[in-house]
Amino acid sequence: MPNAALPLDPAILPHSVWNAIGRGASGKCPRCGGTHLFAGGLKPIERCRMCGQNWTLHAADDFPPYIAILLTGHLMAPVIIGIGKMENLPEWAMMLIVVTIAAALIAAILRPAKGGVIALQWWLGMQGFAGHSGKAEAGVA
């Protein structure tokens, strides 16, 4: 099957970049929203079973971890300040709490960030998606 995806009913296509990013962040195909974007963990599926879009063309690289670290740092700042004010809590316990919460946040944010970045690349026709952008399919100038 060539790189081109199957034609879709325009009502199924995302109507805005935010709609496509929302689909990707929720782990659904950004193009049709009908099936999963990830095969497991952080690895995207090769092709969508519903619309045939090739998702191996993405180049998300380091941007999703950057987003996850940036958001985690901003969410953790008040937590660290609050824990630091607890005078009777030993330092080792503070560190254990902070590291555990930070690791959980990064793990929770990383997959939605990758799905959103892949959707954004597809919408804008970046990297291997050149000529197959969501913007072009949706008729957005």
SVG drawing of the C-alpha trace seen along z (x, -y; Angstrom):
<svg xmlns="http://www.w3.org/2000/svg" viewBox="-20 -30 38 33">
<polyline fill="none" stroke="black" stroke-width="0.4" points="0.0,0.0 1.5,-3.4 2.0,-6.3 -1.4,-7.9 -4.2,-7.3 -7.6,-6.3 -10.1,-9.1 -12.4,-9.9 -15.8,-11.5 -14.9,-15.2 -17.1,-15.0 -14.7,-12.5 -11.6,-14.5 -10.5,-16.9 -11.8,-20.4 -8.9,-22.2 -5.3,-21.7 -6.7,-21.5 -9.1,-18.7 -6.2,-16.7 -3.9,-17.3 -6.7,-16.3 -7.2,-13.1 -3.5,-12.4 -3.1,-13.2 -5.9,-10.9 -4.1,-8.1 -6.5,-8.0 -5.6,-8.3 -5.4,-12.1 -6.8,-11.7 -10.0,-9.7 -10.2,-9.3 -11.4,-5.7 -8.6,-3.6 -5.5,-3.6 -2.4,-5.6 0.0,-3.6 0.8,0.1 2.1,0.2 4.1,-2.1 5.4,-5.0 5.6,-3.2 3.0,-4.4 1.2,-1.9 2.4,-1.6 -0.9,-2.3 -4.3,-3.2 -6.7,-0.2 -9.6,-2.6 -8.2,-5.2 -4.9,-3.7 -2.8,-6.7 0.9,-5.8 2.2,-6.9 5.8,-5.8 6.5,-9.1 6.6,-11.1 9.7,-12.5 8.6,-13.5 12.2,-12.8 13.0,-14.9 10.0,-17.3 7.6,-15.1 10.1,-14.5 10.8,-18.2 7.1,-19.0 6.7,-16.3 9.7,-17.7 8.6,-21.3 5.1,-20.6 6.4,-18.4 8.7,-21.1 6.0,-23.7 3.6,-21.3 6.3,-20.2 7.4,-23.7 4.6,-24.3 4.7,-20.7 8.5,-21.0 7.9,-24.4 5.1,-22.9 7.1,-19.8 10.1,-21.9 8.1,-23.9 7.5,-20.7 10.0,-21.0 9.5,-17.6 9.9,-15.6 13.5,-14.2 15.3,-15.2 15.5,-11.7 11.7,-11.4 11.3,-14.7 13.5,-13.6 11.7,-10.2 8.3,-11.9 9.5,-14.5 11.2,-11.9 8.2,-9.6 5.7,-12.3 7.9,-13.7 8.5,-10.3 4.8,-9.5 4.0,-12.9 6.5,-12.4 5.3,-8.9 1.7,-10.2 2.4,-13.1 4.9,-11.6 2.5,-9.5 -0.2,-12.2 2.6,-14.6 4.0,-12.3 0.5,-11.8 -0.1,-15.5 3.3,-16.2 2.6,-13.5 -0.8,-15.0 0.7,-18.5 3.3,-17.2 0.6,-15.5 -1.7,-18.6 1.1,-20.9 2.4,-18.5 5.8,-18.4 8.6,-15.8 7.4,-12.7 3.8,-14.0 4.6,-16.6 1.7,-16.7 -0.6,-14.7 -1.4,-17.3 -4.6,-17.4 -4.9,-21.1 -5.0,-20.3 -7.5,-17.5 -9.8,-19.6 -9.6,-22.5 -8.1,-25.0 -6.0,-27.7"/>
</svg>
